[in-house]
Amino acid sequence: MSDKYTVRQFAIMVALFSIGTAILIVPSSMAELARQDAWIAAVIGTGLGLCLSWLYTVVGKRNQGLTLMEMNDKAFGSLAGKIISLTFVFFTFVTSAELVYFMGQFITIQILPGTPMWAVNITCIMLVLYSVRLGLVTIARSADILFLFVVFLFFILLVALSPQIDINHLGPVMAEGPKPIIKASVFYMSIFSLTPVVFLMFYPSGVNKPDKANRAFVIGAAIGGAVLILMIFLAIAVLGAQMTEMQVYPSYSLAKMINVGDFFQRVEVIVATLWFVTIYYKMTILFYVSATGLTHIFKLKDYRPLTLPLGMILAILSLIVHPDYAHNDYYNKQIWLPYGGTYGIILPLVLLAVTSFRRNAKNKG
């Protein structure tokens, strides 16, 4: 059995990871920031995100064969590199705890009210632990299988909601000028494009055709961006900007409105399933990166013995990472951009600068 995944599987992983939680929670914040122009902001934000994806491909190509942790050691020295890598592991671990929190909150509010959140969180974490212990290649192959299912469900959602689109909800365009659109674009980019930096932990060395991995990275991000743009467009065009802003989960509310011939209705399970699949892959990859990152830092032979204790810590952290929804909203809008940007923008830029400087110095020497 090959220990590498295909270019197609890598692109699918990037796409599912990029969609992540955004498909359910981002439309509301985008409508709050840019009103009826939210979908325009999403287009711009996706463009910014593709630029970041290109940056990651350049960094990966310049350091081909090295993981992000090894790049840190090479660029900053062994001690400083390991300190930076340790903070990166903390970043991925806390972010994975956030995703478990999102999953638990959604299920206990929308699907199984009255169920203890800790029970849902532990169930999700057990699934993640099982997947991580099987290895990244198995995760990539399962993504390949489930992606067609995700595309099919999303297509049904688009077709079923298309009769309810009201173009009047999309105007007037830029009624409040470009400032809200720019602000919403940056917010969208921060949610959509900062965390895929984690793929530098196993890209392009894990792909069976490293020479085609760069293109796959950008294509995967573009697919994820297209899905989010369409979802935000649907939310604004069907619900309107004000109603979208008022909903905690606008995409889920959209699915409740589907009614085809009075027999195909209340199929919100479509959106729920889409979200479960995408957030599962994001949680799994982030947790995998956390475990393998600690393995590198402490020079362990195998990451699997770390999964159970890390999973126990993750269960506790997922219950306290956000005390309530207000804290979660504040974190996403005020703290996430500078925090996530440290690892999603500044770190790869510094790595690229150091690599370029050393290359130029070597050529001159």
C-alpha positions in Angstrom: 0.0 0.0 0.0 1.4 3.4 -1.0 2.3 5.8 1.8 1.5 8.8 -0.4 -1.8 10.3 -1.6 -2.7 11.4 -5.1 -2.8 14.9 -6.5 -6.6 14.6 -6.8 -6.9 13.6 -3.2 -4.8 16.4 -2.0 -6.9 19.0 -3.9 -10.0 17.5 -2.4 -8.5 17.7 1.1 -7.7 21.4 0.6 -11.2 22.0 -0.7 -13.0 20.3 2.2 -10.6 21.9 4.7 -11.1 25.4 3.2 -14.9 25.1 3.4 -14.7 23.8 7.0 -17.0 25.7 9.4 -17.3 28.6 7.0 -20.2 27.1 5.1 -22.5 27.4 8.1 -21.4 30.4 10.1 -19.7 32.9 7.7 -22.8 34.1 5.8 -24.2 35.7 8.9 -21.1 37.7 9.7 -20.6 38.6 6.1 -24.2 40.0 5.9 -23.5 42.0 9.1 -20.4 43.5 7.6 -21.3 44.1 4.0 -25.1 43.7 3.9 -26.3 42.8 0.3 -22.8 43.1 -1.0 -21.6 40.1 1.1 -21.3 37.9 -2.0 -19.1 40.5 -3.7 -16.8 40.6 -0.6 -16.7 36.8 -0.7 -15.4 36.9 -4.3 -12.7 39.4 -3.4 -11.8 37.4 -0.2 -11.5 34.3 -2.3 -9.1 36.1 -4.6 -7.0 37.1 -1.6 -7.1 33.6 -0.3 -5.9 32.2 -3.6 -2.9 34.6 -3.3 -2.1 33.1 0.1 -2.4 29.6 -1.4 0.1 30.6 -4.0 2.4 31.8 -1.3 2.2 28.4 0.5 3.0 26.7 -2.8 6.1 28.9 -3.2 7.3 28.2 0.3 6.7 24.5 -0.1 8.5 24.4 -3.4 11.5 26.3 -2.0 11.7 23.8 0.9 10.7 20.7 -1.0 11.0 17.6 1.1 10.8 19.5 4.4 7.8 19.8 6.8 6.9 23.1 8.3 8.6 22.1 11.5 11.8 21.3 9.6 11.6 24.6 7.8 11.5 26.4 11.1 14.5 24.5 12.4 16.4 25.3 9.2 15.5 29.0 9.1 15.7 29.9 12.8 18.0 27.3 14.3 17.2 24.3 16.4 16.1 26.0 19.6 14.3 29.0 18.2 12.8 26.8 15.5 11.4 24.4 18.1 9.9 27.2 20.1 8.2 28.6 17.0 7.0 25.1 16.1 5.6 24.6 19.6 3.5 27.8 19.4 2.3 26.6 16.0 1.2 23.3 17.5 -0.7 25.3 20.2 -2.3 27.3 17.4 -3.5 24.2 15.6 -4.6 22.5 18.8 -6.7 25.4 20.0 -8.2 25.8 16.6 -9.2 22.1 16.5 -10.8 22.6 20.0 -12.8 25.5 18.5 -14.1 23.3 15.8 -15.2 20.7 18.3 -17.0 23.5 20.1 -18.8 24.6 16.9 -19.9 21.0 16.3 -21.1 20.5 19.8 -23.0 23.8 19.9 -24.7 23.2 16.5 -25.8 19.7 17.3 -27.1 20.5 20.8 -29.0 23.6 19.6 -30.3 22.5 16.2 -30.5 18.7 16.1 -30.4 17.2 19.6 -31.6 19.9 22.1 -31.2 18.8 25.7 -28.2 16.6 24.9 -25.1 17.5 27.0 -22.5 19.2 24.9 -19.7 17.2 26.5 -21.3 14.0 25.1 -21.4 15.3 21.6 -17.9 16.7 21.8 -16.4 13.4 23.1 -18.2 11.5 20.3 -16.7 13.8 17.7 -13.2 13.5 19.2 -13.4 9.7 19.2 -14.1 9.8 15.5 -11.2 12.2 14.9 -8.8 10.0 17.0 -9.8 6.9 15.1 -9.2 8.6 11.8 -5.8 10.2 12.8 -4.5 6.8 14.1 -5.3 5.3 10.7 -3.0 7.9 9.0 -3.1 10.7 6.6 -3.3 8.5 3.5 -6.5 6.8 4.8 -7.9 10.3 5.5 -7.1 11.4 2.0 -8.7 8.3 0.4 -11.9 8.7 2.5 -12.0 12.4 1.3 -11.9 11.2 -2.3 -14.9 8.9 -1.7 -17.1 11.4 0.2 -16.3 14.4 -2.0 -18.7 13.2 -4.7 -21.4 12.8 -2.0 -20.8 16.4 -0.9 -21.0 17.7 -4.4 -24.2 15.8 -5.0 -25.8 17.3 -1.9 -24.7 20.8 -2.7 -26.1 20.5 -6.2 -29.5 19.4 -4.8 -29.4 22.4 -2.4 -28.7 24.8 -5.3 -31.4 23.4 -7.6 -34.0 23.3 -4.8 -33.4 26.9 -3.7 -33.1 28.5 -7.1 -36.8 29.2 -7.5 -36.8 31.2 -4.3 -34.0 33.6 -5.4 -35.1 37.2 -5.3 -32.7 39.4 -7.3 -34.1 42.5 -5.5 -32.3 41.3 -2.4 -29.0 41.9 -4.1 -29.4 45.6 -4.6 -28.4 48.4 -4.3 -24.8 47.5 -5.0 -22.2 49.3 -2.9 -24.9 51.5 -1.3 -22.5 52.2 1.6 -19.3 52.5 -0.5 -16.3 50.2 -0.7 -15.3 50.2 2.9 -17.8 47.6 4.2 -16.9 45.3 1.3 -13.2 45.6 2.0 -13.7 44.9 5.7 -15.9 41.9 4.9 -13.3 40.6 2.4 -10.5 40.7 4.9 -12.7 38.9 7.5 -13.7 36.3 4.9 -10.1 35.7 3.9 -9.1 35.3 7.6 -11.6 32.5 8.1 -11.1 30.9 4.7 -7.4 31.1 4.0 -5.2 31.4 7.1 -5.4 27.8 8.4 -4.5 26.0 5.2 -0.9 26.9 6.1 -1.0 23.6 8.1 -0.7 21.7 4.8 3.0 22.7 4.7 3.4 19.9 7.3 3.0 17.3 4.6 3.1 19.1 1.3 4.4 18.6 -1.2 6.4 15.6 0.1 3.3 13.5 0.8 1.9 13.9 -2.7 2.7 11.1 -5.2 3.5 13.7 -7.9 5.1 16.7 -6.1 5.6 18.6 -9.4 1.7 18.8 -9.7 1.0 19.5 -6.1 1.2 23.3 -6.5 -1.6 23.4 -9.0 -3.7 21.1 -6.9 -3.3 23.3 -3.8 -4.7 26.4 -5.7 -7.4 24.4 -7.4 -8.6 22.9 -4.1 -8.7 26.4 -2.5 -10.6 27.7 -5.6 -13.2 24.9 -5.3 -13.7 25.7 -1.6 -14.0 29.4 -2.3 -16.6 28.8 -5.1 -18.8 26.7 -2.7 -18.7 29.5 -0.1 -19.4 32.2 -2.6 -22.5 30.4 -3.8 -23.7 29.7 -0.3 -23.3 33.4 0.7 -25.0 34.4 -2.6 -27.9 32.1 -1.9 -28.3 33.3 1.7 -28.5 37.0 0.5 -30.6 36.3 -2.6 -33.2 34.0 -0.7 -33.3 35.3 2.8 -32.2 38.9 2.3 -29.3 40.7 4.0 -31.2 41.5 7.2 -32.6 38.0 7.7 -29.2 36.5 7.0 -27.5 38.7 9.6 -30.1 37.7 12.2 -29.6 34.0 11.7 -26.8 32.2 13.6 -26.8 29.5 10.9 -28.2 31.0 7.7 -27.2 28.1 5.6 -29.2 25.7 7.8 -32.2 28.1 7.7 -32.0 28.1 3.9 -32.4 24.4 3.8 -35.5 24.6 6.0 -37.1 26.8 3.3 -36.8 24.1 0.6 -40.3 23.1 -0.6 -40.6 21.3 -4.0 -44.1 20.1 -4.8 -45.1 20.0 -1.1 -43.3 16.7 -0.7 -39.6 17.6 -0.9 -39.2 19.8 2.1 -37.5 20.3 5.5 -34.3 18.7 4.1 -32.0 20.7 6.3 -30.1 17.5 6.9 -28.5 18.3 3.5 -26.7 21.3 5.0 -26.0 19.5 8.2 -24.4 16.6 6.4 -22.3 19.0 4.2 -21.1 20.7 7.3 -20.4 17.5 9.3 -18.1 16.2 6.5 -16.2 19.5 6.0 -15.7 20.2 9.7 -14.7 16.6 10.3 -11.8 16.9 7.8 -10.7 20.2 9.2 -10.7 18.9 12.7 -8.9 15.7 11.7 -6.2 17.5 9.8 -5.6 20.1 12.5 -5.4 17.4 15.2 -3.1 15.3 13.0 -0.8 18.3 12.6 -0.8 18.9 16.3 0.2 15.3 17.1 2.9 15.0 14.4 4.2 18.5 15.3 4.8 17.4 18.9 6.4 14.2 17.6 8.9 16.2 15.7 9.6 18.7 18.5 10.2 16.0 21.1 11.9 13.6 18.6 9.5 10.8 19.1 9.3 7.8 16.8 5.5 7.7 16.4 2.7 10.2 16.9 0.0 7.6 17.7 0.8 7.2 21.4 0.1 11.0 21.7 -3.4 10.8 20.3 -5.3 9.6 23.3 -3.8 12.0 25.9 -4.2 14.9 23.4 -7.8 13.8 22.7 -8.6 14.0 26.4 -7.1 17.4 26.7 -9.0 18.4 23.5 -12.3 17.3 25.1 -11.8 19.6 28.1 -10.5 22.5 26.0 -13.5 22.3 23.6 -15.8 23.0 26.6 -13.9 26.1 27.8 -12.4 27.6 24.6 -15.5 29.8 24.2 -17.7 30.4 27.3 -20.6 31.5 25.1 -21.5 32.6 21.6 -20.7 36.2 22.3 -17.1 35.3 23.1 -16.9 33.2 20.0 -18.2 36.1 17.8 -15.7 38.6 19.4 -12.8 36.1 19.0 -13.6 35.6 15.3 -14.0 39.3 14.5 -11.3 40.9 16.7 -8.7 38.3 17.7 -8.6 35.7 15.0 -7.1 37.9 12.2 -3.9 39.0 14.0 -3.5 35.6 15.7 -4.2 33.4 12.7 -2.3 35.9 10.5 0.9 35.4 12.5 1.0 31.8 11.3 -0.9 32.1 8.0 0.8 35.2 6.6 3.8 36.3 8.6 5.5 32.9 9.2 5.4 31.8 5.6 6.6 35.2 4.4 9.5 35.1 6.9 10.4 31.5 5.8 10.3 32.6 2.2 12.5 35.7 2.9 15.1 33.6 4.8 15.1 30.9 2.1 15.5 33.5 -0.7 18.3 35.4 1.2 20.3 32.2 1.8 19.8 31.1 -1.8 21.1 34.5 -3.1 24.0 34.4 -0.7 24.9 30.9 -1.8 24.8 31.9 -5.5 27.0 35.0 -4.9 29.4 32.9 -2.9 
